Amino acid sequence: MKRGKRYVEAAKLVDRATLYDAADALAIVKKAAVAKFDETVEVHIRTGCDGRHADQQIRGAVVLPHGTGKTVRILVFAKGPKADEAAAAGADFVGAEELIPKIQNEGWLDFDVVVATPDMMGVVGRLGRVLGPKGLMPNPKAGTVTMDVTKAINEIKAGKIEYRLDKTNIIHVPVGKASFTEEQLADNFQTLMDAIIKAKPSTLKGAYIKSATVTSTMGPGVKLNVGKLVN
């Protein structure tokens, strides 16, 4: 794979043989983010979990102290007073059954997070095939199936992110933008890691976090010293 000049230059900042402390790694990622847009800083954590077992599934959410730097569009499935409450709280889209054909048939997906009141989950369940693979299905563990739609919307707008295992048992999460200060990125990263370490399944044998890398959208990956993260 041929890399562009910018990537090649940025990659020189990283010593492939070194495992970096989080603060140093984030500083390098920030310096290496030289694209013409504000790159997202992401963390990729390879776990020792086996997501095929229900008791080793990891899924949750955490509010990052400095947000993600991204404007999040929220769709809320609710009816009556709860629909009014969602609109008043700042939801970008609010609806019920009438949204099903729009999403299913017209491929409308102009939203980043879906929140639903519990009574609407029967309706939302019909969209499982569309929303599920995109990680958009509301989930009680992530706080997106709730009667308190105001709280859910406020937390998401404030920088709440969801973390979960993918099919290869890796967690991929954004922790901010390259324009953030190193301190803001470090705060967000530490908040995320505290939540993930707390979510360790009690049935897990062996290493929980096998490796972790931080990177920006277009930049090189920087490997972290996992020993220091877990201890």
N, C-alpha and C positions, 0 to 999 in steps of 0.2 A: 504494500500500500504506500503510495507516494504521499509524503507530507508536504504541506506548504512551507515557505520560508519562515513565516512567523512561528509555526509550531516547532520547527527545527531549532530556531533560536531560543524559544521558551523552554524546550526540552533540555537545553544545556544547563539550566538552573537546577535540574534535578539529578542527584546521584542515585542511579538505579540500585546500587548495592546498599544504600543507607535506609534504615527505618527511622523516620523522623518523629520528634515530639509533635503534638497537635499544633502548638503555637508556631513552630518553625514551618511545619507543613502548610498551614494556612497562609503564612507570610509568602511562601514560595508560590502557592497557587494564585494569590492576589497579584504578585509581580508577573506571573506567566500569562495572566489573562489580558491578552493584547488585541483581542478582536475589536471591531468597530462598534459593537453593542455591549451593553452591560451584562457580562456573562453571569450565569448562575453558578454558584459554588455548591458542589454536591459531595455527599459522603456515600461510599459503597462499602457495606460491611458483609463479609462472608462468614456465615455462622456454621456451627457444628450441628445445627438442628436438622431434623428430618420432617419437613412440613407435611408429609403424607400422614403423619400421626397427629391426631387432634390435640394431644397433650403437649406437642412440640410446636404448635402454631404460634407465631408471634404476630400480634396485631394490636395497635393502640394509637394514641395520638398525644401530642404534646404541643403546648403553646411556646413558640420560640420568643425569647424576651425582646428581640429586635425585629421580629417578623421575617418574612421571606423576601421582601423587596418587590413582591409581585402583586398586582391587583387581581384578586380572586373573584371570579363570577360564581355566584351561588344560586342554585335552583332549589326551591323548597316545594315539596309535595304536601299540601295541607288544604283543609276546607274551612269554611265559615270563619269564626273568630280567629282561629290559628293562622289562616291565610292572611287575614288583616294584620295580625301581629307580625308575621314574617315580612310583609311589605313595609310595615312601619319600622322594623328593625334594620332594613336596608338590603333585603334579599333582591337579587337582580331579576329573578323570575319566580313567579309563584303560580301554581296550578294544580290540577288533579287529573282525572281520566282524560280530559281533552288533550293533554300533552302526549299521551301514548302514541297515537298515529304520527304525530309530528316527529317524535324521536325514532319510532320503529320504521316508518315508511319513508319519511323525508330525510332521515339521517341528521336531524338537528342535534348538535352537540356543542352549542356555544356556551358551555358552562364548565367550571373546573371542579366543583364540589356539589354533591346532591345531599340535601337534608330532607328527612321525612318524619311526619308524626306517625306513631305506631299504627294508628288505624288506617294509614295509607299504604302500609307495606304490602297488602294484597294486590294493590294496583301497581306499585313499583316492581313487585316480583315478576310481573309480566314483561318487564324490560331487562330481566336478568341476563339474557343472551347478549344484549347490546351494552349494558352498563358494566356487567361483571368483568369481561376481559379488559376493559379500560380502567378498572380499579375505581369506578364511580358509584358502585352499589352502596347505599347507606348501610351502616353497621352500628349496632348498639355499643360495641367496644370502642369505636372511634368517636362516639358521641354524636353521630349523625342520624340516629333514630331516637327521637326525643320529643316530649311534649313542650320542653322549654326551648322553643325555636329562637327566641331572642338571645339566650345565652349561647346557643350553638353558632348563630350568625356572628355575634360579637367576637367569639373566640377565633373563628375562622378568619374574620377580617383582621384580627389582631396578629395573626401569624401562626395559627394552629396548623400543624402538619400531621399527616398520618404516616405511620411506618408499618410495614408488613413484609413478610417473606415473599420473594417471587418463587417461581417454579424450581429455581436452582438454589434455594435457601439463602439468597442474598437480599439484603435490605438496601434500597436506593432512596436517599432522601436529600432534598435541597436544604442548605443551612444559611442561605442568604445570597447576596450579589457581590460581584468583584468590587463594586463601589463602596461596600461596607468597610468600616475600619477593621483592623486586625482584632481589636478588642471585641467588637460586635460579633464578628465571625466566631471568635473563641467562646464567647458567652453562649451563642446559639448552639455551637458544637457540643459544649459541655452539658447543656440542658438536654439535648438529644441523647447523648451517651448515657447520662444518668437514667433517663427513662428506659432506654434499651437494656441496660444492665439490670435494672429493676425487673424487667419483663422476662428475665431468664427462666425457662421452664424448669420446674423442680425435678422433673424426670430425666433431664438431660445428663448423659454420661460423657465425659471427655470435655474437650475445649468448647467453650461457648462462642467466643469470637476468634475465628481462625486468622482473618486478615482484614485490614481496613485501608481504604485509599480515599484521599480527597482529590478533587479535580474541578476544573471549571469547564464550561460547555465545550470550549474549543481547545483547552489546554491539556498538558500532560498530567498523568496521574502521579500523586506523591504518596508513597506507602508510609503507613503509620506504625509506630512501635506499639503493638497491641498489648504487650505486657504492662505498659504504663497506663493504658486505658482501663484495664480490668482491675488493677490493684488500687 
